Amino acid sequence: MSLIHAAPARFALALAVAGAAFACADDDAPADATDAGAAVDTAGDTAGDTDAATGDASTDTGVDVAGDTGDPGPATVPPAHPHLADSVWPTSHASPYAQGSVAHAGATSDAGAVDFVPVGFVSITMTYGPVWPDGTALIWGSTPTGVYKAVRTDDGIEVVDSALSEGRLDSLIAGAYTVLDADGIFYRTWGATLEAWSDDGDDARSSIEAVGRWTLPDAADGVAIIGLSLTWDGWLVFATSDGRVGAIDRAFETVHLVDLEPDETVSNSIAVDETGGIFVVTDGAMYRVQWTGDGLSRDDADGAWRATYALGDGEQVSGRLGAGSGSTPSLMGGPDDPHRFVVITDADPLMHLVYFWRDAIPDDAPTPPEGADPRQAAAVPVTFGDEGATSSVSEQSVLVSGYRAVVVSNDYEDTSGPLAPILAGEAPLGVEQFAWDPETFAVSTTWVRDDVSCPNGIPTMSRATNTMYCVGRRDGTWTFEAFDWQTGDTRFFVPTGATNDYNSTYAATQVGLDGELITGTFGGFVRFLPE
């Protein structure tokens, strides 16, 4: 691993740089850093503001804390991962399965305190380290301009160091996806580069430094590494915006690359399962690329596949960061479950929740409708309760726990640009939950909320409290929302603030330690710590 020193920078400067970069992403900037010189194995192709209605303001705290989700099937969680940090949230989307749900407890009432911490432009994920013997925990954050480290104690959260990345910002998704490994190394994407960051592991307040960097060879201008995850045997895997999938060891010494189909692009992160399946959605198809332990394969003999889904007119929709599906693939079903899927939302004008068999297609699986891909297990329209709906949109990954899945509405009226409705705080209404029945091989709606909004952030769910959470917006104020996972009823909500400092801006809603709810925002991060 090449050793690179990065000078610390204050976050006021980071915010200024982020703002300038957002406004003028193509302006002159320092040249990209040199890569780490890894050996590369390239494998060819083998086969205006709208506010939510107030809704139910109940603060009922009567929750089932037994952990039973009531799903029509096992409420499995991803298998233990030996190479990820042993923490409540070690990577984007909570785990390589990218379900967004967690086993530990979240808040159960609105009693508590809200804190805003300014750190610059949005952190999509707050990546937690293990809890130290004295109760301290580190939180690593990644922004489009750099990295910061915060110390979480019983007294609060304090940002103790930060640093800017070298090079230029040429992707709005730069820095979005992260991994914290079991050795305490923090990995993130940055344009066409992967970065590794670390600190003095014996001192929580020690400074941070970049300890490794690898840049995608021969990357064209504007090409970025989008998705990032970690296999169960410890390899970093990634997808690029121009349709390549890679695997690299964590010392940045050996790289394997494989191409997807020509002219397809990627704008979402990826999911990985314990068998080496790497799940990537492009603006043309859904893929399983297989990590074999010593290379990447697109050969169906190795379990790889490509499946089509509905693409609509192929145009990028307002609020989305790319064409095609707006969701990172989410994995449904664990090692011992009878049915195992990868689920996404498609790009039809009236969006569908689509289930693909991620392993061999069962012999007793029903034949899909004419024109659908043979690997499609189900595709159901997402109407958010409007039987006459002709359009629906989501940019967020599908929230999964057991055989239940939730989709939130991002159907914006402002079409002037991908970020315009986000920064304006537009708040489309709609949350819908679906359930797969393994007996009938059918999907049905279990509940709908057409009076609440999760306008632009990724939702989460706690199995311990049987509660779904998201960042919402009511009457111009940003909130944390809490819904009963079984019924969709509002359990409570917590107002946080009215400015863009509290705007989730694509960030994940997360369940941290001690039941806290935390999210990145346009200007930093917001935490609700329950009493």
RAWO-V83565 format. One record per backbone hydrogen bond with DSSP energy under -0.5 kcal/mol. CO is the residue of the C=O (numbers start at 1). NH is the residue of the N-H. E is the energy in kcal/mol with one decimal. If there is no record, write none. Layout:
# RAWO-V83565
CO/NH/E, CO/NH/E
This chain:
# RAWO-V83565
2/4/-0.5, 7/164/-0.8, 10/13/-0.6, 10/14/-1.6, 11/15/-2.6, 12/16/-1.9, 13/17/-2.7, 14/18/-2.8, 15/19/-2.6, 16/20/-2.2, 17/21/-2.8, 18/22/-2.7, 19/23/-2.0, 20/24/-2.4, 24/27/-1.8, 39/255/-2.6, 40/42/-0.6, 41/43/-0.7, 41/257/-2.7, 43/259/-0.8, 49/51/-0.6, 50/427/-1.1, 52/475/-1.0, 55/57/-0.6, 61/63/-1.3, 63/65/-0.9, 67/69/-0.7, 71/73/-2.3, 72/438/-0.7, 74/76/-1.5, 76/402/-0.7, 80/82/-0.6, 81/84/-0.7, 83/182/-2.2, 85/87/-1.6, 89/128/-2.5, 90/180/-2.1, 91/94/-1.7, 93/95/-0.8, 93/100/-1.7, 94/90/-0.6, 95/98/-2.1, 96/272/-2.6, 97/331/-2.5, 99/400/-2.1, 100/461/-0.8, 102/463/-2.6, 105/515/-0.5, 110/112/-0.6, 111/531/-2.1, 113/529/-2.7, 115/527/-2.6, 117/525/-2.0, 122/124/-0.6, 124/508/-2.9, 125/127/-0.7, 125/142/-0.6, 126/128/-0.6, 127/140/-3.1, 130/138/-0.5, 132/135/-2.3, 136/132/-3.8, 137/152/-3.3, 138/129/-2.9, 139/150/-3.0, 140/127/-2.7, 141/148/-2.3, 142/124/-0.6, 145/165/-2.6, 146/143/-2.9, 147/163/-2.4, 148/141/-2.6, 149/160/-2.4, 149/161/-1.4, 150/139/-2.6, 150/152/-0.5, 151/153/-0.6, 151/158/-2.3, 152/137/-1.9, 153/156/-1.2, 156/153/-2.9, 158/151/-3.0, 158/160/-0.5, 161/149/-2.5, 162/9/-1.2, 163/147/-2.5, 168/170/-0.8, 171/174/-1.6, 173/176/-2.2, 177/189/-1.2, 178/92/-1.8, 179/181/-0.5, 179/187/-3.4, 180/85/-2.5, 181/184/-1.9, 185/181/-2.4, 185/187/-0.6, 186/197/-2.5, 187/179/-2.0, 188/195/-2.6, 189/175/-0.5, 190/193/-1.8, 191/225/-3.3, 192/216/-3.0, 193/190/-2.6, 194/214/-2.3, 195/188/-1.9, 196/211/-2.6, 196/212/-1.3, 197/186/-2.7, 198/209/-2.2, 199/201/-1.0, 200/203/-2.3, 203/206/-1.8, 207/200/-0.5, 209/198/-2.2, 210/4/-1.0, 212/196/-2.5, 214/194/-3.1, 216/219/-1.1, 220/223/-2.2, 224/226/-0.6, 224/241/-3.1, 227/239/-1.2, 229/237/-2.2, 231/234/-1.8, 235/231/-2.9, 236/248/-2.8, 237/229/-2.4, 238/246/-2.6, 239/226/-2.6, 239/227/-0.8, 240/243/-1.9, 241/266/-1.4, 243/260/-2.8, 244/240/-2.6, 245/258/-2.3, 246/238/-2.3, 247/256/-2.7, 248/236/-2.1, 249/252/-2.1, 253/39/-2.5, 254/249/-1.7, 255/41/-3.1, 256/247/-2.3, 257/43/-3.9, 258/245/-2.7, 261/264/-1.2, 265/283/-1.7, 269/329/-0.6, 271/279/-3.3, 273/276/-1.7, 276/291/-2.8, 277/273/-2.0, 277/279/-0.5, 278/280/-0.6, 278/289/-2.9, 279/271/-1.7, 280/287/-2.8, 282/325/-0.6, 285/282/-2.9, 286/307/-3.2, 287/280/-1.6, 288/305/-1.9, 289/278/-2.6, 289/291/-0.5, 290/292/-0.7, 290/297/-2.4, 295/292/-2.7, 297/290/-2.7, 299/302/-1.8, 299/304/-1.7, 300/303/-1.3, 305/288/-2.6, 307/286/-3.5, 310/347/-2.5, 311/314/-1.7, 317/320/-2.3, 328/398/-0.6, 330/343/-3.0, 332/341/-3.0, 334/337/-1.4, 340/358/-2.1, 340/359/-0.6, 341/332/-2.2, 342/356/-2.2, 343/330/-2.2, 344/354/-3.1, 349/351/-0.9, 349/392/-2.5, 351/382/-3.1, 352/346/-2.2, 352/354/-0.6, 353/380/-2.1, 354/344/-1.8, 355/377/-3.1, 355/378/-1.3, 356/342/-1.8, 362/365/-1.6, 369/372/-2.2, 373/376/-2.1, 375/357/-2.3, 378/355/-2.9, 380/353/-2.8, 381/383/-0.7, 383/386/-1.5, 385/387/-0.9, 386/389/-2.0, 392/351/-0.8, 393/410/-3.2, 399/406/-2.4, 401/404/-2.2, 403/436/-2.3, 404/401/-2.1, 405/434/-3.1, 406/399/-2.0, 407/432/-2.4, 410/412/-1.4, 413/415/-0.5, 417/421/-0.7, 419/423/-2.6, 420/424/-1.6, 421/426/-2.2, 422/425/-1.1, 430/409/-2.3, 431/449/-3.0, 432/407/-2.5, 433/446/-2.2, 433/447/-1.0, 434/405/-2.5, 435/444/-2.0, 436/438/-0.7, 437/441/-1.9, 437/442/-1.0, 442/437/-2.8, 444/435/-2.4, 447/433/-2.8, 449/431/-1.9, 452/430/-2.8, 453/473/-0.6, 456/506/-1.2, 458/509/-3.0, 460/469/-2.7, 461/102/-2.8, 461/463/-0.5, 462/466/-0.8, 462/467/-1.6, 466/485/-2.4, 467/462/-2.8, 468/483/-2.8, 469/460/-2.6, 470/472/-0.6, 470/481/-3.3, 472/479/-2.2, 473/52/-0.9, 474/477/-2.4, 477/474/-2.9, 478/496/-3.2, 478/497/-0.9, 479/472/-2.1, 479/481/-0.5, 480/494/-2.6, 481/470/-1.6, 482/491/-2.9, 482/492/-1.1, 483/468/-2.7, 484/488/-2.8, 489/484/-3.0, 492/482/-1.9, 494/480/-2.0, 497/478/-3.2, 499/502/-2.0, 500/503/-1.1, 500/522/-0.8, 502/504/-0.5, 503/522/-1.8, 504/507/-2.5, 507/458/-2.0, 508/520/-0.6, 510/512/-0.7, 510/518/-2.0, 512/515/-0.6, 513/516/-2.2, 515/107/-1.0, 516/512/-2.7, 517/528/-3.1, 518/510/-2.5, 519/526/-2.6, 521/524/-0.5, 523/119/-1.4, 523/120/-1.7, 524/123/-0.6, 524/521/-2.9, 525/117/-2.9, 526/519/-2.2, 527/115/-2.6, 527/529/-0.6, 528/517/-2.3, 528/530/-0.6, 529/113/-2.1
